Amino acid sequence: MKYYRYILLWLVIATVACRTDEVIVPTEYEQLFTPSGEECDPVGMYLLNEGNMGSNKASIDYINFEEGYYARNLYAERNPTVIKELGDVGNDIQLYGNRLYVVLNSSHKVEVVDARTLVRIGQVDIPNCRYIQFDKGNAYVTAYVGPISIDPHAQLGAVYRVDTASLAITAQCTVGYQPDELVIHDGYIYVANSGGYRKPNYDTTVSVVDIEAMKQVRKIAVAPNLHRIRKDAYGKLWVSSRGDEASIPSRLLVLEPSEGASREMVVTDTLDIPCSDMYIHGDSLYFYSNAWSDKLEQNVVTYGIVDVRTKQLITEHFITDGSEKYIEKPYGIAVNPATGDIFVTDAKNYVSSGVLHCYSSDGVKKWSVRAGDIPAHMVFLNRE
């Protein structure tokens, strides 16, 4: 039976004016499973809860795989004097070296904390920032740049380069409209441009940025309203399109080097597979989709696997025990690189606590746990 134990590390009434009457809520711990007593790697996983926009409720939870417990809302407890706590709308979380980088979209900053203690190191101010990746001591962050607003005249976005040692912005490159995820491959940054603020005139391109010069060298025509982009072990890029919500549905597209001397990336395949989010584990691309069906006149949720070698759909049901019927709004996905356990988050109604579900590699639910508001982004913590 699950049980709760509450550990109060600090109970602080901050002297800062904004927190005069605010008591810091202690981290809450819940035992999920009986630990095996054996060492494992990764040792745990951080979960970033986005929090509803304007509520300033982004938070970080943690699963300790060795001791079998779940910890809720760690950042606020470990940093009791930080005004407004973590921030508004947690959009991405990644590890680099011994630091954890948290992208806070509506707070217009990247929060940097110690990866083991979650104690704050500093922040980087970037307007309307979205996603982050790393290369050779630098962080690269996509940003919408302009205000958070649907606007047919919304400005072009950008990629910012940040020195991870000093946390100083050292370069900026203009890309497409409302750029979302990015990957770094063979000396270039590939950026999925959404154009989401310019609806229905979405962007349809992937920007290619020379990483040394920090200059956009070309754009690849792909599909409308791009969002996710991943790199597999064979040098292919997988890009998700959300479509135009009218005549063009969501699709999964593949970019590969062309046959010419330039070996430039081009679209080689458009898979008739809707994709909301994806995670590549070995040769398997795990994805879920929540796409509208005109035929059924309702949203249809799919939990599938694509073989990245053959580009073939293996299954539309990686959850095999029927428990997916209890997931209301799938919102995030990750796969433990050591065990193959599959993690799927459920945002529920987007304004109250969500749920994190864990499935074995064969798709049988192992456990579920209450998370923060809109649980979304996960990253694994290695032993070293």
N, C-alpha and C positions, 0 to 999 in steps of 0.2 A: 504494500500500500504506500502511496506517495505521502510524504509528510514534509512539513515546513520547519525550518529553523532560521531564526532571525539573528543576525550577527551585527551588532552596532560597533563599527570601527570609530566613527566620529559622529557626535550629535552636536551640531553647531548652529547657533543663531548668529548669523554673520553680522558684523558691525557695519558693513556697507549699507548705504541708505536703501538700496533696492531690496535688501534682504532683512530689514530690521525686524519684521514680524514673521519671517519665513523660516520654518524649521526644515533642515535638510532631511529628506526621507532616506532612511538607511537602506543599504542594499539588502535584498531579500534572497535567501538561499532555499532551494528545493532539491531534495535528493531524488534523482531520476532512476538510477539503477545501482545495483550492488557492484562496486568496483572489483575487477579481477585480481588486483594486486600486481599486475604486470605493467611494465613500462610500455608506453605507446608513443607513436609519433605520426601525426601531430598530437600534441598534448591537449589541445582544446580548440574551440572555435568562438570567435566573436560574432555577434549578431547586432547589426545596426537597425534600430527601429526609427523609421522616418519621422513619425509624429505628424499629425494633421497640420497643414499649412496655417501659419498664424498662431498656433498654439504653443510654440516654443517648447515642444515635448520630445524632441529627438533624444534617444537614449541608447546606451550600449549594454547588451547582456553578454554573458559568457557561459559556455559549457566546458566543464573540466572533464575530459574523457577518462582520466586516470582515477579520479576520486568519485566520479559519477554524479556530480551536482550541477545545478543550474543557478547562476547568479543574475539577478535583475538590477538594472540601473546602477552600474558601477561608477560611471563618470562623476555623477553628482556627489557621491560619497567620497571619492578619492580627491575631489577638487572642491572643497566646501566654500572657498572664498571666491570662486569664479562667478561673476554676475551673469545671470540668465542661463547658468549651467551650460550644457553642450551647445544648444542653439536650435534653429528652426529648419526643419526638413533635412534629415540626413539622407544624402543622395548617393554616397559611395563610401566604402571603407576598404583600405588596402594596407598591407604590411610592406615595409622596405627597411632592411637592416633591423635595428632594434626599436624602430618607431612605427606607430600606427597612425595613419593619415585618414582623417574623417572629413568628407566634403559636405558642407552645410549650405545647401542651395540658397535658401531664403535669408540666411544670415550672411551670405556673401563672403564666406571664409573657408579655409581648410584648417581644421584643428589638428595639431600635432601632439601626440602623447607617447609616453613610454609604453612599449608593447607589453611589458610584463606587469607594470604597476598601474597603468592608465593615468599616471600623474602627468599633468599638462606641461608641455615643453614650450609651446608657442603657437602662433597662428599666422596664416598667410591670407591677406585680404585680396579676394578675387571676385569681381562682380558677377552674380548669377552663375556661379561655378557648378559643374555637373559631374564629371568623372575624372579619374586620375590613374596614370600609369608611370613607370619609372624606367630609366636607362642611364647607366654610367654616372651615378651620383646626382642625377637630376630628376625632378618630378615634372610631369607634363599634365596640365589640367585643362579640360575643355570648359568653355564659358559661353553663355548666351550673351553676356556683356550688358545688354540693354535691360530695361525694367521688366519685371514679371507682369506681362500683359499681352493679351491677344491683340495684334496690331498688324494690318496688312503691309505696313511700312516698317516693320521691325528690322533692326539693323543686323548686319553680319556678325557672326560669332568669332571666337578666337581660341587659340591654344596658348597657354602661358607656360613658360619654362621657369622652374623654381630650383635654386641650388639647395639641396637637402641638408647641407652643412650649415649654411647661414640663414636659410629660409627666406632668402631674398629673391625677388622676381628678376630674372636676368634677360628675358627676351619674351616677345609676344608676336604671334603670327595670326593674321586674319584668315578665316576659313569660310565655310558656308553658313547658311542660316540655321541658328539654334543647334549647334553641334552637340551630340550626345557621346556615346562611348567611343573609345579610341584604342588602337593597338599599335605596338611598335614592332616593325619587321624589316630587317635587312636595310637599316639606315633611313627608314622612312616612318612617319607617323600616318596612320590611316584613320580618318575621322568620319564617323557616320553622322551626316547632317540631316536633321529632321525638318527644319522649317516649321516647327509646330506652332509658333506664334503667328505665322502667316496663313493659317488655315483659311480656305481650302487650297491655297497655292503653296503646297508643301515643297521643300527642297527634295531633290531626287539624287543627290550625289554623295560620293565618298571623296573627301579632300585628301590629297597626297602631299605631305609636308616633308621637305628635306630637313632631317633632324639637326644636322650641323648648322646649316644656314638659317634655320627657322623661317623657311619661306615655302609658301604653297607653290608647288611646281605643276600640278595639274589636278583635274577633277575627273572622277570616273562616274559616268551615268549608270545608275543602278535601279532605283525604284522610289516611289514617294514615301516620305515620312520615315526615314531610317532611324533605328534606335540602337540595337545591340550589334556588336562586332567582336568576333573571337578568332583566334589563330589556332589551327591544329598542328600536330606534330609533323605534317607533311608540307607545311608552308602555304596551305590554303587559308583564305579568310572567309568566315561565315558571317553573313550580315542579315539582320531581320528588318523587314519593311512592315510598317503598320498599315500600309495601303492608304487610300484616300477616304475611307468610310462611305464610299458611294459605289463606284463601278470597279475599283481595284481592291481586291482583298489583301489581307496580310500574307506575306510570303517569306520563305527562307532562300537566300541567294548565296552562290559560291563564287569567289574571286580566286583566279589562279594566274600564274605568269603566262603571258602570251608566247606564241611560238617564235616571234621575231627576235632580232638581236637585242632589242631593248629589254625584253622579258618583263614588260610592264604588266601590272595586274589588270585583268579584264574579267567581266562576268562570263562565266562558262556554263553555269546551271542556275535555273530558277525552279525551285522545288515547290510543288503545290502543297505546301505545308505551312499553316499559320503558326507563328511563333511569338510569344510574349516575352519569354526569357529563356536562356540556355546556359548550359555548363558542359564543357568538354572534359571527359574523364577517359584517358587512354584513347581508344578508337571509337568511343561512343559519345555522341552529342545528345545529352539529356535536355529535353525542353518541355515546357508546358505552354498551352495557348488558351486564351479565353476570347474566342472569336464569334462574331454574330453569324447566325445561319439564316438566310432568307427563307430557305425551305421550311425550317422548323420554327422560324420567327422567335428565336431565343438564342442566347449565348451558349455555345458548345465548348466545354472544357476538355482538353486532350493532354495526356501525360505520355510523351513519346520518346523514342530513341532512334537516332539516325546513325548509321555506320559512316564515319567520315572518310573511310577508304573508298567505299563503293557509292556513297551518296544515296544509299537506299534506306527507306524507312523500315526499321526492324519491328517496331511495335508502337501502338498508340496507347498502350496500357502498361507503363512500367510499375504502376501500383496494381498489385495482382490480387489483393485480398478483399476488394470492394470498399475499403475504408475511404476512398477518395470522395465518396458521397457526403462525407462530413466536412469537406473543405468548401467554404463558401466562396472565397476570393483568393485563389493562388496568387502569390505576389513575389516570391523569391525561390531560387533553387540553387543547391550546391551538392557536391558529392565528396565524401571523405576519400582522399587519395590513397589511404592505406587500407581501409576496410570495405570501401565501395558503398557504405551507408549513404542513403539519399535523404537530403533535407529539403522540405517544402514548407514555405511559410504561408499563413492564411491571414489576410488583412481584415477578415470579417466585414464589419460595417464602416471601416476606415476612421472611426472616431473613438473606439474603445479598444481594449486589449486584444491583440491578435494571438495566434497560436503558431508554434513551431512543431512540425511533425517529423519524425525520424522513421525511415523505412530501411529494412535490410536490403542487400544488393539484389535479392530476388523479389523485392516489392512488397514484403509483409511488414506492417506497422510494428515498430518496436516500442515507441512511446510518443506522447504528445505533451507539450508544456505551454503554459501561458507565457506570452512574451509581452513586449510593450505595444504601443500604438503603431500600426502599420509596419510589422516586421518585414524586412526586405533584403538586406545586403549582408552577406556572410563572408568571412575570411578565416582560414585555418592558421593556428599558431603552432609552429614547429618547436621541437625541443631546443634546438640551437638556432 
